[in-house]
Amino acid sequence: MKKSVFIIPVLVLAVAAILSSLFIVDEREKALVLQFGQIKQVREEPGLAFKIPLIQEVVRYDDRILSLDTNLIEVTPSDDRRLVVDAFARYRINDVVQFRQAVGVGGQRVAEDRLQSILNAQIREVLGAESVTSDTILSPDRRLLTNRIRDQARVLANGLGLDIVDVRLKTTNLPEQNLEATFARMRAEREREAADEIARGNEAAQRVRAQADRTVVELVSDANRQAEITRGEADAQRNNTFAEAFTQDAEFFEFYRSLTAYSRALQGNNSTLVITPDSEFFDYFDSPTGRATPAAE
């Protein structure tokens, strides 16, 4: 009984010591075993590991690709058109020993503060270069610029034990105070383009109307010419008909012409004629036989 009183606590202490000396490294992390702040082990492979209880401690770091959103920064390209840039980076802890030595107990929070300073400096340097304009930043060539930012920041981040996987620009906007002026300039440009289009449309419409008027004049002139030709041919045919009728019966032709003259002279309210009685106009009225009075020899 007395032995069991001593054995059970010893066993409990032994089990506790064994359990406290064991730790598991997950596949999503890396671990450092520290003894009084000094690195004694580096565990980068997942699995079961050992440490000295009470003396050594385990510090774990995320081995996955992490994300960092930078603060809004203002850059001035070579064309002096200021832009507000919002970027983000993907990074991972590449060397846990160097990372621990660089950031100490601050861990990921301190590391991201330093990494953000590096990224901001490189963004200003690359986007503010003499050969870079705001149009270049807003064009598809911005991918080349972000690759340059990534490569330059990666060199500096290696000193922190970090590897920058990628850098991207999320948004690139004008400062708030410049937006209204820019929108006003864009409206003025659109209005100018609209005025140009309207002027070109009016010019084209004027050309179409002028061409239509010319076509109308040409068609009317051609129609009048054809009408005059038709009238001339009809008059010629009528005169030929009269001439043929005159040669067939001259007396009847004279009688017909006199009746036509009477009809035209006495139509409407015009029934008064002032002429001499012996005028040839009334030859058929004076003739009892209806024939014209032969001229005196």
C-alpha atoms as a printed R data frame, in Angstrom:
    type eleno elety resid chain resno       x      y        z
1   ATOM     1    CA   MET     A     1   0.000  0.000    0.000
2   ATOM     2    CA   LYS     A     2   2.797  2.344    0.929
3   ATOM     3    CA   LYS     A     3   4.630  1.525   -2.311
4   ATOM     4    CA   SER     A     4   1.582  2.311   -4.409
5   ATOM     5    CA   VAL     A     5   1.307  5.725   -2.770
6   ATOM     6    CA   PHE     A     6   4.750  6.608   -4.102
7   ATOM     7    CA   ILE     A     7   4.586  4.757   -7.420
8   ATOM     8    CA   ILE     A     8   1.358  6.375   -8.703
9   ATOM     9    CA   PRO     A     9   2.608 10.004   -8.366
10  ATOM    10    CA   VAL     A    10   5.909  9.001   -9.938
11  ATOM    11    CA   LEU     A    11   4.086  7.412  -12.861
12  ATOM    12    CA   VAL     A    12   1.857 10.457  -13.240
13  ATOM    13    CA   LEU     A    13   4.884 12.739  -13.255
14  ATOM    14    CA   ALA     A    14   6.645 10.494  -15.739
15  ATOM    15    CA   VAL     A    15   3.636 10.461  -18.084
16  ATOM    16    CA   ALA     A    16   3.277 14.224  -17.771
17  ATOM    17    CA   ALA     A    17   6.979 14.681  -18.497
18  ATOM    18    CA   ILE     A    18   6.770 12.431  -21.533
19  ATOM    19    CA   LEU     A    19   3.649 14.190  -22.851
20  ATOM    20    CA   SER     A    20   5.163 17.632  -22.317
21  ATOM    21    CA   SER     A    21   8.254 16.568  -24.224
22  ATOM    22    CA   LEU     A    22   6.212 15.595  -27.276
23  ATOM    23    CA   PHE     A    23   4.765 18.001  -29.833
24  ATOM    24    CA   ILE     A    24   3.247 17.626  -33.287
25  ATOM    25    CA   VAL     A    25   4.207 19.735  -36.289
26  ATOM    26    CA   ASP     A    26   1.280 20.255  -38.656
27  ATOM    27    CA   GLU     A    27   1.824 20.135  -42.432
28  ATOM    28    CA   ARG     A    28   0.675 23.763  -42.640
29  ATOM    29    CA   GLU     A    29   3.352 25.088  -40.295
30  ATOM    30    CA   LYS     A    30   6.993 25.164  -39.309
31  ATOM    31    CA   ALA     A    31   8.314 25.089  -35.742
32  ATOM    32    CA   LEU     A    32  11.339 26.251  -33.790
33  ATOM    33    CA   VAL     A    33  12.424 24.737  -30.474
34  ATOM    34    CA   LEU     A    34  13.863 27.482  -28.257
35  ATOM    35    CA   GLN     A    35  15.883 27.123  -25.074
36  ATOM    36    CA   PHE     A    36  16.211 30.364  -23.138
37  ATOM    37    CA   GLY     A    37  15.602 32.265  -26.379
38  ATOM    38    CA   GLN     A    38  18.211 30.319  -28.345
39  ATOM    39    CA   ILE     A    39  17.207 28.163  -31.323
40  ATOM    40    CA   LYS     A    40  17.910 24.503  -30.622
41  ATOM    41    CA   GLN     A    41  15.814 22.741  -33.265
42  ATOM    42    CA   VAL     A    42  14.185 23.592  -36.601
43  ATOM    43    CA   ARG     A    43  11.202 21.428  -37.495
44  ATOM    44    CA   GLU     A    44  10.004 22.011  -41.092
45  ATOM    45    CA   GLU     A    45   8.652 18.527  -41.779
46  ATOM    46    CA   PRO     A    46   5.248 17.496  -40.376
47  ATOM    47    CA   GLY     A    47   5.184 14.791  -37.708
48  ATOM    48    CA   LEU     A    48   5.989 14.026  -34.076
49  ATOM    49    CA   ALA     A    49   8.975 15.728  -32.395
50  ATOM    50    CA   PHE     A    50  10.564 15.949  -28.957
51  ATOM    51    CA   LYS     A    51  11.780 18.728  -26.690
52  ATOM    52    CA   ILE     A    52  13.068 19.033  -23.142
53  ATOM    53    CA   PRO     A    53  10.122 19.725  -20.841
54  ATOM    54    CA   LEU     A    54  10.027 23.010  -18.919
55  ATOM    55    CA   ILE     A    55  13.350 24.166  -20.385
56  ATOM    56    CA   GLN     A    56  12.513 24.281  -24.069
57  ATOM    57    CA   GLU     A    57   9.497 25.843  -25.802
58  ATOM    58    CA   VAL     A    58   8.007 25.480  -29.271
59  ATOM    59    CA   VAL     A    59   7.273 28.503  -31.496
60  ATOM    60    CA   ARG     A    60   5.104 27.793  -34.540
61  ATOM    61    CA   TYR     A    61   4.985 29.754  -37.807
62  ATOM    62    CA   ASP     A    62   2.499 29.478  -40.662
63  ATOM    63    CA   ASP     A    63   4.010 27.748  -43.699
64  ATOM    64    CA   ARG     A    64   1.173 28.675  -46.075
65  ATOM    65    CA   ILE     A    65   1.103 31.518  -48.593
66  ATOM    66    CA   LEU     A    66  -0.109 34.590  -46.715
67  ATOM    67    CA   SER     A    67  -1.782 37.763  -47.963
68  ATOM    68    CA   LEU     A    68  -0.913 41.365  -47.180
69  ATOM    69    CA   ASP     A    69  -2.985 44.371  -48.270
70  ATOM    70    CA   THR     A    70  -0.943 47.558  -48.375
71  ATOM    71    CA   ASN     A    71  -2.225 50.941  -47.300
72  ATOM    72    CA   LEU     A    72  -3.331 53.431  -49.951
73  ATOM    73    CA   ILE     A    73  -0.303 55.312  -51.229
74  ATOM    74    CA   GLU     A    74  -0.056 58.249  -53.602
75  ATOM    75    CA   VAL     A    75   2.438 58.097  -56.468
76  ATOM    76    CA   THR     A    76   3.422 60.694  -59.067
77  ATOM    77    CA   PRO     A    77   4.397 59.270  -62.492
78  ATOM    78    CA   SER     A    78   6.619 61.164  -64.904
79  ATOM    79    CA   ASP     A    79   3.656 63.053  -66.426
80  ATOM    80    CA   ASP     A    80   2.853 64.593  -62.990
81  ATOM    81    CA   ARG     A    81  -0.598 63.022  -62.935
82  ATOM    82    CA   ARG     A    82  -0.951 61.864  -59.351
83  ATOM    83    CA   LEU     A    83  -2.514 58.478  -58.683
84  ATOM    84    CA   VAL     A    84  -3.711 56.671  -55.564
85  ATOM    85    CA   VAL     A    85  -2.586 53.032  -55.623
86  ATOM    86    CA   ASP     A    86  -3.987 50.120  -53.624
87  ATOM    87    CA   ALA     A    87  -1.848 46.972  -53.839
88  ATOM    88    CA   PHE     A    88  -1.616 43.545  -52.239
89  ATOM    89    CA   ALA     A    89   1.116 40.929  -51.953
90  ATOM    90    CA   ARG     A    90   1.318 37.175  -51.485
91  ATOM    91    CA   TYR     A    91   4.243 35.961  -49.388
92  ATOM    92    CA   ARG     A    92   5.414 33.055  -47.271
93  ATOM    93    CA   ILE     A    93   7.978 32.465  -44.531
94  ATOM    94    CA   ASN     A    94  10.886 30.936  -46.384
95  ATOM    95    CA   ASP     A    95  13.539 30.735  -43.667
96  ATOM    96    CA   VAL     A    96  12.123 30.434  -40.137
97  ATOM    97    CA   VAL     A    97  15.538 30.882  -38.466
98  ATOM    98    CA   GLN     A    98  16.249 34.114  -40.290
99  ATOM    99    CA   PHE     A    99  12.649 35.193  -39.764
100 ATOM   100    CA   ARG     A   100  12.967 34.660  -35.989
101 ATOM   101    CA   GLN     A   101  16.230 36.538  -35.856
102 ATOM   102    CA   ALA     A   102  14.830 39.440  -37.915
103 ATOM   103    CA   VAL     A   103  11.493 39.999  -36.171
104 ATOM   104    CA   GLY     A   104  12.135 38.456  -32.736
105 ATOM   105    CA   VAL     A   105   9.103 37.879  -30.570
106 ATOM   106    CA   GLY     A   106   6.998 40.271  -32.659
107 ATOM   107    CA   GLY     A   107   6.313 37.514  -35.158
108 ATOM   108    CA   GLN     A   108   4.042 37.992  -38.135
109 ATOM   109    CA   ARG     A   109   2.740 41.419  -37.067
110 ATOM   110    CA   VAL     A   110   6.212 42.987  -37.038
111 ATOM   111    CA   ALA     A   111   7.154 41.173  -40.237
112 ATOM   112    CA   GLU     A   112   4.105 42.534  -42.109
113 ATOM   113    CA   ASP     A   113   4.842 46.083  -40.935
114 ATOM   114    CA   ARG     A   114   8.362 45.847  -42.340
115 ATOM   115    CA   LEU     A   115   7.175 44.124  -45.496
116 ATOM   116    CA   GLN     A   116   4.598 46.863  -46.069
117 ATOM   117    CA   SER     A   117   7.307 49.506  -45.785
118 ATOM   118    CA   ILE     A   118   9.371 47.615  -48.365
119 ATOM   119    CA   LEU     A   119   6.428 47.312  -50.760
120 ATOM   120    CA   ASN     A   120   5.439 50.981  -50.429
121 ATOM   121    CA   ALA     A   121   8.994 52.080  -51.152
122 ATOM   122    CA   GLN     A   122   9.273 49.848  -54.224
123 ATOM   123    CA   ILE     A   123   5.842 50.896  -55.540
124 ATOM   124    CA   ARG     A   124   6.848 54.559  -55.335
125 ATOM   125    CA   GLU     A   125  10.217 53.851  -56.927
126 ATOM   126    CA   VAL     A   126   8.901 51.787  -59.855
127 ATOM   127    CA   LEU     A   127   5.730 53.778  -60.624
128 ATOM   128    CA   GLY     A   128   7.541 57.083  -60.154
129 ATOM   129    CA   ALA     A   129  10.336 56.210  -62.575
130 ATOM   130    CA   GLU     A   130  11.111 58.637  -65.382
131 ATOM   131    CA   SER     A   131   9.968 56.219  -68.107
132 ATOM   132    CA   VAL     A   132   6.615 55.442  -66.457
133 ATOM   133    CA   THR     A   133   3.525 57.551  -67.186
134 ATOM   134    CA   SER     A   134   0.009 57.312  -65.830
135 ATOM   135    CA   ASP     A   135  -1.130 55.832  -69.148
136 ATOM   136    CA   THR     A   136   1.455 53.066  -68.765
137 ATOM   137    CA   ILE     A   137   0.183 52.294  -65.259
138 ATOM   138    CA   LEU     A   138  -3.412 52.134  -66.515
139 ATOM   139    CA   SER     A   139  -2.526 50.023  -69.572
140 ATOM   140    CA   PRO     A   140  -1.958 46.249  -69.858
141 ATOM   141    CA   ASP     A   141   1.766 46.984  -69.387
142 ATOM   142    CA   ARG     A   142   1.107 47.391  -65.659
143 ATOM   143    CA   ARG     A   143   1.816 43.668  -65.309
144 ATOM   144    CA   LEU     A   144   5.458 44.351  -66.197
145 ATOM   145    CA   LEU     A   145   5.547 47.059  -63.542
146 ATOM   146    CA   THR     A   146   4.134 44.785  -60.833
147 ATOM   147    CA   ASN     A   147   6.694 42.114  -61.737
148 ATOM   148    CA   ARG     A   148   9.436 44.697  -61.313
149 ATOM   149    CA   ILE     A   149   8.009 45.712  -57.931
150 ATOM   150    CA   ARG     A   150   7.870 42.057  -56.879
151 ATOM   151    CA   ASP     A   151  11.450 41.306  -57.941
152 ATOM   152    CA   GLN     A   152  12.908 44.360  -56.222
153 ATOM   153    CA   ALA     A   153  10.895 43.811  -53.033
154 ATOM   154    CA   ARG     A   154  11.821 40.126  -52.986
155 ATOM   155    CA   VAL     A   155  15.510 40.969  -52.687
156 ATOM   156    CA   LEU     A   156  14.856 43.169  -49.651
157 ATOM   157    CA   ALA     A   157  12.374 40.747  -48.090
158 ATOM   158    CA   ASN     A   158  14.929 37.925  -48.135
159 ATOM   159    CA   GLY     A   159  16.608 39.629  -45.205
160 ATOM   160    CA   LEU     A   160  13.435 38.993  -43.200
161 ATOM   161    CA   GLY     A   161  13.324 35.330  -44.152
162 ATOM   162    CA   LEU     A   162  10.337 36.012  -46.420
163 ATOM   163    CA   ASP     A   163   9.715 35.098  -50.038
164 ATOM   164    CA   ILE     A   164   7.368 37.390  -51.980
165 ATOM   165    CA   VAL     A   165   5.324 35.202  -54.314
166 ATOM   166    CA   ASP     A   166   3.361 37.894  -56.145
167 ATOM   167    CA   VAL     A   167   2.449 41.578  -56.096
168 ATOM   168    CA   ARG     A   168  -0.648 43.045  -57.747
169 ATOM   169    CA   LEU     A   169  -2.229 46.481  -58.050
170 ATOM   170    CA   LYS     A   170  -5.889 46.244  -57.014
171 ATOM   171    CA   THR     A   171  -7.007 49.780  -57.871
172 ATOM   172    CA   THR     A   172  -5.361 52.800  -59.428
173 ATOM   173    CA   ASN     A   173  -7.455 55.959  -59.072
174 ATOM   174    CA   LEU     A   174  -7.056 59.684  -59.189
175 ATOM   175    CA   PRO     A   175  -7.004 61.582  -55.898
176 ATOM   176    CA   GLU     A   176 -10.419 62.787  -54.767
177 ATOM   177    CA   GLN     A   177  -9.569 66.447  -55.343
178 ATOM   178    CA   ASN     A   178  -8.625 65.729  -58.972
179 ATOM   179    CA   LEU     A   179 -11.664 63.659  -59.895
180 ATOM   180    CA   GLU     A   180 -14.029 66.587  -60.532
181 ATOM   181    CA   ALA     A   181 -11.521 68.364  -62.765
182 ATOM   182    CA   THR     A   182 -10.868 65.139  -64.635
183 ATOM   183    CA   PHE     A   183 -14.587 64.460  -65.086
184 ATOM   184    CA   ALA     A   184 -15.093 68.036  -66.327
185 ATOM   185    CA   ARG     A   185 -12.288 67.589  -68.848
186 ATOM   186    CA   MET     A   186 -13.754 64.262  -69.963
187 ATOM   187    CA   ARG     A   187 -17.187 65.875  -70.382
188 ATOM   188    CA   ALA     A   188 -15.642 68.706  -72.427
189 ATOM   189    CA   GLU     A   189 -13.856 66.190  -74.648
190 ATOM   190    CA   ARG     A   190 -17.035 64.172  -75.163
191 ATOM   191    CA   GLU     A   191 -18.996 67.353  -75.967
192 ATOM   192    CA   ARG     A   192 -16.319 68.396  -78.462
193 ATOM   193    CA   GLU     A   193 -16.443 64.971  -80.090
194 ATOM   194    CA   ALA     A   194 -20.250 65.155  -80.200
195 ATOM   195    CA   ALA     A   195 -20.072 68.621  -81.809
196 ATOM   196    CA   ASP     A   196 -17.620 67.282  -84.405
197 ATOM   197    CA   GLU     A   197 -19.919 64.362  -85.161
198 ATOM   198    CA   ILE     A   198 -22.919 66.683  -85.488
199 ATOM   199    CA   ALA     A   199 -20.958 68.993  -87.808
200 ATOM   200    CA   ARG     A   200 -19.861 66.058  -89.957
201 ATOM   201    CA   GLY     A   201 -23.438 64.772  -89.998
202 ATOM   202    CA   ASN     A   202 -24.786 68.172  -91.077
203 ATOM   203    CA   GLU     A   203 -22.137 68.382  -93.769
204 ATOM   204    CA   ALA     A   204 -23.054 64.934  -95.060
205 ATOM   205    CA   ALA     A   205 -26.764 65.826  -94.949
206 ATOM   206    CA   GLN     A   206 -26.070 69.029  -96.887
207 ATOM   207    CA   ARG     A   207 -24.208 67.050  -99.542
208 ATOM   208    CA   VAL     A   208 -27.099 64.589  -99.806
209 ATOM   209    CA   ARG     A   209 -29.655 67.407 -100.090
210 ATOM   210    CA   ALA     A   210 -27.547 69.196 -102.714
211 ATOM   211    CA   GLN     A   211 -27.202 65.971 -104.693
212 ATOM   212    CA   ALA     A   212 -30.960 65.361 -104.393
213 ATOM   213    CA   ASP     A   213 -31.749 68.919 -105.539
214 ATOM   214    CA   ARG     A   214 -29.381 68.514 -108.467
215 ATOM   215    CA   THR     A   215 -31.002 65.211 -109.375
216 ATOM   216    CA   VAL     A   216 -34.465 66.822 -109.190
217 ATOM   217    CA   VAL     A   217 -33.359 69.683 -111.446
218 ATOM   218    CA   GLU     A   218 -31.819 67.251 -113.913
219 ATOM   219    CA   LEU     A   219 -34.924 65.036 -113.918
220 ATOM   220    CA   VAL     A   220 -37.291 68.013 -114.337
221 ATOM   221    CA   SER     A   221 -35.110 69.479 -117.100
222 ATOM   222    CA   ASP     A   222 -34.989 66.153 -118.886
223 ATOM   223    CA   ALA     A   223 -38.761 65.745 -118.484
224 ATOM   224    CA   ASN     A   224 -39.372 69.259 -119.839
225 ATOM   225    CA   ARG     A   225 -37.050 68.556 -122.754
226 ATOM   226    CA   GLN     A   226 -38.881 65.319 -123.511
227 ATOM   227    CA   ALA     A   227 -42.216 67.158 -123.177
228 ATOM   228    CA   GLU     A   228 -41.082 69.892 -125.569
229 ATOM   229    CA   ILE     A   229 -39.915 67.267 -128.033
230 ATOM   230    CA   THR     A   230 -43.263 65.496 -127.762
231 ATOM   231    CA   ARG     A   231 -45.146 68.766 -128.166
232 ATOM   232    CA   GLY     A   232 -43.044 69.684 -131.193
233 ATOM   233    CA   GLU     A   233 -43.679 66.296 -132.768
234 ATOM   234    CA   ALA     A   234 -47.411 66.624 -132.008
235 ATOM   235    CA   ASP     A   235 -47.529 70.137 -133.480
236 ATOM   236    CA   ALA     A   236 -45.699 68.916 -136.543
237 ATOM   237    CA   GLN     A   237 -48.117 66.017 -136.888
238 ATOM   238    CA   ARG     A   238 -51.063 68.384 -136.409
239 ATOM   239    CA   ASN     A   239 -49.731 70.768 -139.038
240 ATOM   240    CA   ASN     A   240 -49.189 67.870 -141.412
241 ATOM   241    CA   THR     A   241 -52.762 66.780 -140.785
242 ATOM   242    CA   PHE     A   242 -54.023 70.303 -141.459
243 ATOM   243    CA   ALA     A   243 -51.893 70.530 -144.568
244 ATOM   244    CA   GLU     A   244 -53.206 67.226 -145.890
245 ATOM   245    CA   ALA     A   245 -56.794 68.289 -145.122
246 ATOM   246    CA   PHE     A   246 -56.252 71.616 -146.920
247 ATOM   247    CA   THR     A   247 -54.972 69.907 -150.023
248 ATOM   248    CA   GLN     A   248 -57.950 67.503 -150.085
249 ATOM   249    CA   ASP     A   249 -60.738 70.147 -149.647
250 ATOM   250    CA   ALA     A   250 -59.540 73.706 -149.468
251 ATOM   251    CA   GLU     A   251 -63.064 75.149 -149.156
252 ATOM   252    CA   PHE     A   252 -63.962 72.950 -146.193
253 ATOM   253    CA   PHE     A   253 -60.639 73.749 -144.546
254 ATOM   254    CA   GLU     A   254 -61.295 77.499 -144.874
255 ATOM   255    CA   PHE     A   255 -64.796 77.022 -143.449
256 ATOM   256    CA   TYR     A   256 -63.450 75.027 -140.491
257 ATOM   257    CA   ARG     A   257 -60.795 77.622 -139.778
258 ATOM   258    CA   SER     A   258 -63.413 80.393 -139.857
259 ATOM   259    CA   LEU     A   259 -65.666 78.527 -137.378
260 ATOM   260    CA   THR     A   260 -62.700 78.050 -135.065
261 ATOM   261    CA   ALA     A   261 -61.910 81.747 -135.288
262 ATOM   262    CA   TYR     A   262 -65.567 82.624 -134.522
263 ATOM   263    CA   SER     A   263 -65.571 80.287 -131.509
264 ATOM   264    CA   ARG     A   264 -62.420 81.798 -130.051
265 ATOM   265    CA   ALA     A   265 -63.413 85.396 -130.758
266 ATOM   266    CA   LEU     A   266 -66.942 85.195 -129.345
267 ATOM   267    CA   GLN     A   267 -66.406 83.005 -126.263
268 ATOM   268    CA   GLY     A   268 -67.267 84.156 -122.742
269 ATOM   269    CA   ASN     A   269 -68.485 87.730 -122.242
270 ATOM   270    CA   ASN     A   270 -66.483 89.054 -125.179
271 ATOM   271    CA   SER     A   271 -69.320 89.304 -127.792
272 ATOM   272    CA   THR     A   272 -68.539 92.762 -129.212
273 ATOM   273    CA   LEU     A   273 -66.269 93.210 -132.231
274 ATOM   274    CA   VAL     A   274 -65.413 96.529 -133.852
275 ATOM   275    CA   ILE     A   275 -64.452 95.830 -137.468
276 ATOM   276    CA   THR     A   276 -65.531 97.028 -140.937
277 ATOM   277    CA   PRO     A   277 -68.513 95.233 -142.523
278 ATOM   278    CA   ASP     A   278 -66.553 94.234 -145.568
279 ATOM   279    CA   SER     A   279 -63.874 92.448 -143.490
280 ATOM   280    CA   GLU     A   280 -62.912 88.960 -144.640
281 ATOM   281    CA   PHE     A   281 -63.704 87.771 -141.124
282 ATOM   282    CA   PHE     A   282 -67.457 87.700 -141.946
283 ATOM   283    CA   ASP     A   283 -67.233 86.202 -145.446
284 ATOM   284    CA   TYR     A   284 -69.173 83.070 -144.448
285 ATOM   285    CA   PHE     A   285 -71.900 85.178 -142.727
286 ATOM   286    CA   ASP     A   286 -72.535 87.255 -145.904
287 ATOM   287    CA   SER     A   287 -72.572 84.297 -148.324
288 ATOM   288    CA   PRO     A   288 -76.104 82.897 -148.861
289 ATOM   289    CA   THR     A   289 -74.644 79.607 -149.982
290 ATOM   290    CA   GLY     A   290 -72.317 79.311 -147.015
291 ATOM   291    CA   ARG     A   291 -69.326 79.867 -149.250
292 ATOM   292    CA   ALA     A   292 -66.810 82.578 -149.010
293 ATOM   293    CA   THR     A   293 -67.408 85.563 -151.341
294 ATOM   294    CA   PRO     A   294 -64.852 85.404 -154.103
295 ATOM   295    CA   ALA     A   295 -62.463 88.309 -154.080
296 ATOM   296    CA   ALA     A   296 -63.174 91.028 -156.568
297 ATOM   297    CA   GLU     A   297 -61.016 90.988 -159.612
